[in-house]
Structure formats: structure tokens, C-alpha cells
Amino acid sequence: MWRLTPGQALLRYGWDGEYVLYNDLSGDTHLLTATACTLLDHLRAAPVSHGALAQACGIGADTAESLLIDLEQLSLVEYLPC
Amino acid sequence: MLTLSSLSPRELRKRLARGGVRLQTGAFVACVTSPIGHVADGLALLYGDYPLRGDDDFADFYLNLAPVGGLRRWLRPQVQFDHDGLRPFQPLPLTQAFSMFEWALNWCVSGRAHRYLIIHAAVVEKNGRAAILPAPPGSGKSTLCAALVSRGWRLLSDELTLIRLDDGLVLPSPRPISLKNGSIDLIRQYAPGTVFSRPVADTAKGTIAHMRAPADSVRRAGETARPAWIVFPQYVAGAAPTLTPVPRTRAFLRVAENAFNYSLLGADGFRAVGALVDTANTFDFSYSALDDAIAVFAQLADGAP
């Protein structure tokens, strides 16, 4: 299961399919794809498995996992061991 | 309202040497003290139109430019900037004292005025709309700014674009335009009659001269402007003028890189840059001939593209 890292408000601006997002924990600004932002939005309410996220975002499970690992390295999401 | 020009050269030197003068530049009041003639001469030449505040009025910044003591008084004399007891810069040759004043005042604003987003950018205005020109040194930013100002655009700032955090408007801070090397003679020829400080050679930036801000820009320093364009200029020898749209996300990152206090402001800085980029049209602009550049900006002001 994956969850949004506590403290992240996902403040962002988007234009033409790209987004800039403010990282509340690091103060960094990230350039993200629309898919990454959609994935983050699906984590707002509750932890979700990467399979369910892939389905919700309309992407493959491997792609979702790879994206989640990238977002984890930015401290935007966390992996929750079951 | 009293202006600096109300002081005779003798009175200005006397007050600078004893107690200082409180000079208003845009939203800020700087209390300047200095016994150095170069500072007094530069202020008299370039800041005559600026409001003079009373000795008891609040000052945002205290700048003291003094000669370095000891043997330095006689052998290669130098100037030292002192700010509330801090000496953030290395001393410079005394002939660079006025340039040091300009750099010191920029340092004060960029390091302290955090109620604004401060972008390293020139900014000019026409019909209430502002064109922001962020660019690294050597891109021709100040040259283009000086040319635009000489052709009817109002100078809001040559160096520090101040964006109010509450409403996103540009707050003017018109001061002399700093020109370097070949740009000095270029603008002298392009804008005959413009007043310049005496060029100072061998500074860290080469030869420097400051161009006086138009009196109208100084008089209207309280009039904000709405950001309409963010233009990243680049002088390219022999290039035809080319205006290329920049994706807003990329413009966001480039504006943030050019903002002195983006990281310091945190989420407020992010919101300020986001609102700015959302409001303005964003372009790369390469040019070589000033007349061509002026024509492109005239088209922008007229509503195209």
C-alpha cells in the first residue's frame, strides 16, 4: 500500500499537461506529468495499492510502481508494508 | 515634497558626511552617510528627482560608505560599505564608491524586503501593463531596458522586480540603470540627452556607468502595474528579432531560479510565481538591433501576439 507523505498539501499549478508542485517537506519545486499528479490525487483520501492506482490512472502496474518509486524519492509518497 | 535636488552640492556633502540623508527610492527609504565626494556627486547627478525624507523619518536601510583607514587613505584609497555594523563586501577602489552604493542598496533590498517576491529582472510598463525581463548578466537585459525606457516605456526597475505577495502587482522601484562596457556608448547614441554618471573602469563587471532614471518614472513610483509579459531576453549578434513562446511550467522554473527569495518565501513564493506565470504571457526573445526590439515590444503593447 502507498500513501501520501503526511504534511504534503499538493499545492500546484498546471499548464498544457505539465505541472509544478510545491513540496511542503523539502521546500523544493518539482516538475511533474499529469499522470503523476493524478496518481497523487488518488492518494489524498486513503492508502491505495499500486495495482489499484494503476487501474485508477489508466496505466500499467509496472509504470505505476516505477512512478511511485520516483515520487517516494521526492518524499511525496510513502510505502506502507502490509 | 522636497527632493534631493533641493540641497545645494555643498549642503548635500555636508549632510552626507554628518548624519546622512534619507532618500526615498520607490517603497524604501535609505539613510545614506558618506564623506566621499564620488557618492555625493553620483547622488546629485542621478537622484535629484527622488524624495528627501526628514531626519526623524523611518529608514528601511542604513548605508555607510566610508574610506578605508590606515595607509589605504594615501596608497590606492578604498571605500568600505558598512550596513548596521556589518561589512558584507570587500573594499573597492575609491573611484567605485558610487557603484558600491548602488550595489549595496540592491543588496539591502534583495536581502531584506521579503514582503515581496524579488526577481532579478528589469521591468518596464506601458498602459498599466508590465513587461518583466529576467535574465543573467550578459544577456542584454539592462541595455534593452534602457532602450525601452528611452522610447516611452516607464521604468519600474532595472535590476529588482518586486511582486507584491497579496495581489501580484509589480511595485516600482525605479533607480539608475546600470550599463556595462559597450552598452554605455550604445545607449548614449540611442538616447541622446540621457544623463550618465562618469564611467568607472576596472570594476568586477568591467566599465560601469549609470543612466539616470526618467523623472516621470521617479514621480510615478507609487503606481503599481499588472504583470502582462515575462520576456527572457538574449542579445545575439546579428540575430533577427525572434519571440518564442515558453511553456508556462518552464517559465515558472526560470522565474523561480531568478528570484532572490523564492526558497525563503516557501509556499508563498510558490504561489506568487504561480500566479505571476498564470497571468503573464511568457517568451524567449533574441535580438541584436535595438530598433527591432523596440518594434517587437510595441507590438506586444498593442495586443499582439
Interface residues (C-beta under 8 A of the other chain):
Chain A: A9 L11 Y13 G14 W15 D16 E18 Y19 V20 Y22 D24 G27 T29 L31
Chain B: P247 R248 T249 F252 L253 A256 S263 G266 A267 F270 R271 G274 V277 D278
